[in-house]
Amino acid sequence: MSVTQKTLSQHAIDQENKYGAHNYHPLPVVLNKGEGVYVWDVEGKKYYDFLSAYSAVNQGHCHPKIVDAMTHQAQTLSLTSRAFYNDMLGKYEKFATSYFNFDKILPMNTGAEAVETALKICRRWAYQEKGIEENMAEIVVCNNNFHGRTTTIISFSNDPVAKSNFGPYTNGFIKVEYDNLKALKEVLETNKNVAGFLVEPIQGEAGVFVPSDNYLIEAKALCLKHNVLFIADEVQTGIARTGKLLATCGNCACEKRDCSATPDVKPDILILGKALSGGAYPVSAVLANDSIMKVITPGSHGSTFGGNPIAAAVAMAALEVVQDEELAANAHSLGTIFRAELNKYIQTSTICNGVRGKGLLNAILINDHEQSDTAWNICIRLRDNGLLAKPTHGNIIRFAPPLVMTQVQLKECISIIIKTLKEFEV
């Protein structure tokens, strides 16, 4: 690599460090091109992307169908605000509600916005429909959750990095242990002011924690028994990532647009984002049936960009790609291979002691404590070997490649991962 080429990356990094707020700690690689499962840095080196922008790029980088939809709509009409109707939003709303089998959709832009929207819907439903005294509604959440970093959301986070020195915090949340039905049951039985239960079907940011098989099913049953809304945050797990259209789905035929098979758990409120646009544009959404969504009336919630024509066109194209290319089925089969191959290696490994996940949302556990830099150093070596991933919670490395990956590509990536881990074996 020439001095000039080295300067390209360092110059970009230096600019971010000088002029940007330091709210991220990126892996030192500067990307300027992406296609499918690959990205390239400014020096022209090619990498497998094993993060997919935290599962936003499920359909692969720069998918031509999604890019075409975005380009065409951007050249036609980009934004009207919701002060006027546009000819794309209704089409998208009809398409998405049919696709996910809900009566109504409330379009937003980012995942955190969608979570905030769901919380507002739940609270208003509690006062207008359940009869909870105003300002007394509480929402149950799980320890080690990640739903975003707005002020309200960090109020119920137990991550000190995200939360410290940002108070005062928002009240009205009760935390229980994740994957603990007894704890949830106790709260629901003893607190009549509970309006909703907000949960990630798999805790991604916490280290890809997959709950017990019956957890979501029985949690939904408890919510139904106590007239509490079951709110599923599928911003990261949704849109085929875990091998099903939604992580809350049962044995759905995920290629079917309307997801007509009965799910194990149908959320009362479903939160989507990230891959809803294939990573091409900020698009998020909250879905619910009329009995819940009717509490939203003109002026009670809004967004200048929410439901804009570009977002509508991009989201429809992104969802069609998931169906047409059977990405859920591909994620399921490749995920099975990934965990099987890593488990074989782990049996004799001294550096890695476990792999967990569903579909193509997986993580490996490094034999070191959270404060160690071993996982970070492994990710640096993975980068050097042509694969990009990032640690979470210190000693966990999350692997979430685009769902358009082929079996041949996956096996090459497994070889890179194992080869890299061997470099750290004692």
C-alpha positions in Angstrom: 0.0 0.0 0.0 1.5 3.4 -1.0 1.8 6.4 1.3 -0.9 8.1 -0.8 -3.3 5.2 -0.4 -2.7 5.1 3.3 -3.4 8.8 3.5 -6.9 8.3 2.0 -8.1 6.2 4.9 -6.4 8.2 7.6 -7.6 11.5 6.1 -11.2 10.3 6.3 -10.8 9.0 9.8 -9.1 12.3 10.9 -11.9 14.3 9.4 -14.5 12.4 11.4 -12.5 12.7 14.6 -12.0 16.4 14.2 -15.5 17.5 13.0 -17.9 14.9 14.2 -19.2 14.1 17.6 -17.5 11.1 19.1 -20.6 9.0 19.7 -19.3 5.9 17.9 -16.1 3.9 18.0 -15.8 2.5 14.4 -13.5 -0.3 13.3 -10.7 1.4 11.5 -11.8 0.8 7.9 -13.1 3.5 5.5 -15.7 2.2 3.0 -16.8 3.8 -0.2 -18.5 1.0 -2.2 -20.9 -1.9 -1.6 -22.6 -4.5 -3.7 -24.4 -7.6 -2.4 -22.5 -9.2 0.4 -19.3 -7.2 -0.3 -17.9 -3.7 0.6 -14.7 -2.0 -0.6 -12.5 0.4 1.2 -11.0 3.6 -0.3 -7.8 1.6 -1.1 -9.9 -0.8 -3.2 -9.7 -3.8 -0.8 -12.7 -6.0 -0.8 -14.4 -7.4 2.3 -17.3 -9.6 3.3 -19.8 -7.5 5.3 -20.7 -9.5 8.4 -22.7 -6.7 10.1 -25.1 -5.5 7.4 -25.4 -2.1 9.1 -26.9 -3.9 12.2 -29.3 -5.9 9.9 -30.4 -2.9 7.8 -28.9 -4.3 4.7 -30.6 -7.7 4.7 -31.2 -7.5 1.0 -27.5 -6.8 0.3 -25.8 -3.5 -0.6 -27.2 -1.5 -3.4 -29.8 -4.0 -4.5 -30.7 -2.9 -8.0 -34.5 -3.2 -7.5 -34.4 -1.1 -4.4 -32.0 1.5 -5.9 -34.2 1.7 -9.0 -37.3 2.3 -6.9 -35.5 5.0 -4.9 -34.0 6.7 -8.0 -37.3 6.8 -9.9 -39.3 8.2 -7.0 -36.6 10.7 -6.1 -36.8 12.1 -9.7 -40.6 12.2 -9.5 -41.7 13.4 -6.1 -39.6 13.2 -2.9 -41.5 14.9 -0.1 -44.9 16.5 0.4 -45.1 16.2 4.2 -48.4 14.9 5.6 -50.1 18.2 5.0 -51.2 16.8 1.7 -51.9 13.3 0.3 -49.4 11.7 -2.1 -50.0 8.9 -4.5 -47.5 6.5 -3.0 -48.3 6.4 0.7 -51.7 4.7 0.4 -50.2 2.0 -1.9 -47.5 1.3 0.6 -49.9 1.2 3.5 -52.1 -1.3 1.7 -49.1 -3.3 0.7 -47.4 -3.4 4.1 -50.6 -4.1 6.2 -51.3 -7.1 3.9 -47.7 -8.2 4.0 -47.6 -8.4 7.8 -51.4 -9.0 8.3 -52.3 -5.9 10.4 -55.1 -3.4 9.9 -53.1 -0.2 10.1 -49.5 1.1 9.8 -48.1 4.3 11.2 -45.0 5.2 9.1 -41.9 6.8 10.7 -38.2 7.1 9.8 -35.9 5.5 12.4 -36.1 2.6 14.7 -35.9 4.7 17.8 -38.8 6.9 16.4 -40.9 3.8 15.9 -40.3 2.6 19.4 -41.2 6.0 20.8 -44.4 5.9 18.6 -45.3 2.5 19.9 -44.9 3.7 23.5 -47.2 6.6 22.9 -49.8 4.4 21.2 -49.7 2.0 24.1 -50.1 4.7 26.8 -53.0 6.4 25.0 -54.7 3.0 24.5 -54.2 2.4 28.3 -56.1 5.6 29.1 -58.8 5.6 26.4 -59.5 1.8 26.1 -58.2 -0.1 29.2 -59.3 2.6 31.6 -56.1 3.2 33.5 -56.0 6.5 35.3 -54.2 9.2 33.2 -50.4 9.4 33.8 -50.4 6.2 35.8 -49.8 3.7 32.9 -46.6 1.6 33.1 -44.8 -0.4 30.5 -42.8 -3.5 31.3 -39.4 -3.8 29.6 -36.5 -6.3 29.9 -33.1 -5.9 31.5 -30.3 -5.5 28.9 -32.7 -4.2 26.4 -31.7 -2.1 23.4 -34.5 -0.1 21.8 -32.6 3.1 20.8 -31.0 6.1 22.6 -33.6 8.8 22.9 -34.2 10.2 26.3 -37.3 8.2 27.0 -35.7 4.9 25.8 -32.5 5.3 27.8 -34.6 5.9 30.9 -35.3 2.1 30.9 -31.8 1.1 29.8 -29.3 -0.5 32.2 -26.4 0.3 29.9 -24.4 2.9 31.8 -22.6 4.1 28.7 -25.9 5.0 27.0 -27.6 6.3 30.1 -25.1 8.1 32.5 -25.4 11.8 32.8 -28.4 12.2 30.6 -31.1 12.5 33.3 -33.6 13.4 34.5 -35.2 10.2 33.1 -38.7 9.4 32.1 -40.9 7.4 34.6 -43.4 4.7 33.8 -41.3 1.7 33.1 -40.8 -1.6 35.1 -37.8 -3.7 34.3 -37.8 -7.5 34.6 -35.3 -10.2 33.7 -35.3 -11.3 30.0 -36.5 -14.8 29.4 -38.1 -15.0 32.9 -41.8 -15.7 32.7 -42.1 -15.8 36.5 -40.9 -12.3 36.8 -43.2 -11.1 34.1 -46.2 -12.9 35.6 -45.5 -11.4 39.1 -45.6 -7.9 37.7 -48.7 -8.4 35.7 -50.6 -10.0 38.6 -49.7 -7.3 41.1 -49.8 -4.1 39.1 -53.1 -3.1 37.4 -51.5 -0.1 35.8 -49.4 -2.1 33.3 -50.4 -1.2 29.8 -47.8 -3.0 27.7 -44.8 -5.4 27.6 -42.0 -4.2 25.2 -39.6 -7.0 24.2 -37.0 -7.9 21.6 -37.7 -11.5 20.3 -33.9 -11.9 20.4 -31.7 -9.4 22.3 -29.3 -8.4 19.6 -27.2 -5.6 21.1 -26.9 -7.5 24.4 -25.1 -10.3 22.6 -27.6 -12.2 20.5 -29.5 -13.7 23.5 -32.1 -16.2 22.2 -34.8 -16.9 24.7 -36.3 -20.2 25.6 -38.6 -21.8 23.0 -41.8 -21.1 25.0 -40.9 -17.6 26.3 -42.6 -15.4 23.7 -45.6 -17.7 23.4 -46.2 -17.7 27.1 -45.4 -14.0 27.5 -48.1 -13.2 24.9 -50.5 -15.4 26.8 -49.8 -13.6 30.0 -50.4 -10.3 28.3 -53.7 -11.5 26.8 -54.8 -12.7 30.2 -54.1 -9.4 31.9 -55.3 -7.1 29.0 -51.7 -5.9 28.4 -50.4 -5.0 24.9 -47.6 -7.3 23.7 -45.2 -5.0 21.8 -42.5 -6.7 19.7 -39.4 -4.6 18.7 -38.4 -6.4 15.5 -36.3 -3.5 14.2 -33.3 -5.8 14.1 -34.8 -9.3 14.1 -37.5 -8.7 11.6 -37.6 -8.8 7.8 -36.2 -12.4 7.4 -33.1 -12.0 9.6 -33.8 -14.9 11.9 -34.9 -17.3 9.2 -38.6 -16.3 9.4 -40.3 -13.2 8.1 -40.6 -12.1 11.8 -38.8 -13.6 14.7 -42.2 -13.8 16.5 -43.6 -15.9 13.7 -44.2 -19.6 14.1 -43.9 -22.0 11.2 -44.9 -19.4 8.6 -44.4 -20.0 4.9 -42.3 -16.9 4.9 -42.2 -16.6 1.1 -45.9 -15.7 1.3 -46.5 -12.0 1.2 -49.4 -12.0 3.6 -47.7 -14.3 6.2 -51.1 -16.1 6.3 -49.9 -19.0 8.5 -50.9 -18.5 12.1 -47.9 -17.1 14.0 -46.9 -18.5 17.4 -47.0 -14.9 18.6 -48.8 -12.1 16.9 -47.8 -8.9 18.5 -50.5 -6.4 19.4 -48.0 -3.7 18.3 -45.2 -4.6 15.8 -42.2 -2.3 15.4 -40.1 -2.4 12.2 -37.2 -0.5 10.8 -33.7 -1.1 9.3 -34.2 -3.7 6.6 -37.7 -2.3 5.9 -35.8 -0.2 3.3 -33.0 -2.6 2.6 -30.6 0.0 4.1 -31.2 2.4 1.2 -33.3 5.0 3.1 -34.5 5.7 6.7 -37.8 3.8 7.0 -39.5 2.5 10.1 -43.1 1.6 11.0 -45.5 0.7 13.7 -48.3 -1.8 12.9 -51.4 -2.6 14.9 -55.0 -3.5 14.4 -57.8 -0.9 14.4 -58.8 -1.6 18.0 -55.4 -0.2 19.1 -54.4 2.2 16.3 -57.7 4.1 16.5 -56.4 6.0 19.5 -54.1 8.0 17.0 -56.0 11.0 15.8 -55.0 14.1 13.7 -52.4 16.1 15.6 -51.6 13.4 18.2 -48.5 12.2 16.4 -46.6 13.1 13.3 -43.4 13.4 11.3 -42.5 15.6 8.3 -40.7 12.8 6.6 -42.7 9.8 7.9 -44.5 8.2 5.0 -42.8 10.3 2.3 -43.0 9.0 -1.3 -39.4 7.8 -1.5 -39.8 5.8 1.7 -43.0 4.3 0.5 -41.5 3.2 -2.9 -38.3 1.9 -1.3 -40.0 -0.1 1.4 -42.3 -1.8 -1.1 -39.3 -2.8 -3.3 -37.4 -4.0 -0.3 -40.2 -6.2 0.9 -40.7 -7.6 -2.6 -37.0 -8.6 -2.7 -37.4 -10.5 0.6 -40.3 -12.4 -0.8 -39.1 -12.9 -4.4 -35.6 -14.1 -3.4 -36.9 -16.2 -0.5 -34.4 -14.6 1.9 -36.1 -16.0 5.1 -35.5 -19.5 3.9 -32.0 -18.7 2.9 -31.2 -17.2 6.3 -32.6 -20.3 8.0 -30.5 -22.8 6.0 -27.3 -20.8 6.0 -27.7 -20.0 9.7 -27.9 -23.8 10.5 -24.7 -24.4 8.5 -22.9 -21.5 10.2 -23.7 -22.6 13.8 -22.9 -26.3 13.0 -19.5 -25.5 11.5 -18.6 -23.0 14.3 -19.7 -25.6 16.9 -17.3 -28.1 15.4 -14.4 -25.7 15.8 -15.4 -24.6 19.3 -15.2 -28.2 20.7 -11.4 -27.9 20.7 -11.0 -24.1 20.9 -9.3 -22.3 23.8 -10.3 -18.8 22.5 -14.0 -19.3 21.8 -16.5 -21.1 24.0 -19.9 -20.8 22.2 -22.0 -19.7 19.3 -25.6 -18.8 19.5 -28.3 -17.3 17.3 -31.1 -17.9 14.8 -31.0 -17.6 11.1 -28.2 -15.3 10.1 -28.2 -13.4 13.4 -25.4 -15.1 15.4 -22.7 -14.3 17.9 -19.6 -16.1 19.2 -18.4 -15.8 22.8 -14.7 -15.1 23.3 -13.0 -16.6 26.4 -12.3 -13.3 28.1 -13.9 -10.8 30.3 -16.0 -7.8 29.0 -13.2 -5.3 29.6 -10.7 -7.2 27.6 -9.7 -6.0 24.1 -9.4 -9.6 22.7 -12.7 -9.5 20.8 -11.7 -6.1 19.3 -8.3 -7.4 18.3 -10.0 -10.5 16.7 -12.2 -8.1 14.7 -9.1 -6.2 13.5 -7.6 -9.4 12.3 -10.9 -10.4 10.6 -10.7 -7.1 8.8 -7.1 -7.9 7.7 -8.4 -11.3 6.5 -11.2 -9.8 4.5 -14.3 -9.9 6.8 -15.9 -7.1 8.7 -17.5 -7.6 12.1 -17.8 -5.7 15.4 -17.7 -6.7 19.1 -20.6 -6.1 21.4 -20.4 -6.0 25.2 -16.7 -6.5 25.1 -16.2 -10.2 24.6 -19.0 -11.1 22.1 -18.7 -10.8 18.3 -21.9 -10.5 16.4 -22.2 -11.9 12.9 -25.0 -10.8 10.6 -24.2 -10.9 6.9 -26.6 -9.9 4.2 -29.3 -12.5 3.6 -28.5 -12.7 -0.1 -25.3 -14.6 0.7 -24.8 -17.9 -1.0 -23.6 -21.2 0.6 -20.3 -21.0 -1.2 -19.7 -17.5 0.1 -20.8 -18.5 3.6 -18.3 -21.4 3.7 -15.5 -19.0 2.6 -16.5 -16.7 5.5 -16.5 -19.5 8.0 -13.0 -20.4 6.9 -11.9 -16.8 7.4 -13.4 -16.7 10.9 -11.9 -20.0 11.9 -8.5 -19.1 10.5 -8.6 -15.8 12.4 -9.6 -17.4 15.7 -6.8 -19.9 15.4 -4.4 -17.0 15.4 -5.5 -16.2 18.9 -5.5 -19.8 20.3 -3.3 -20.2 23.3 
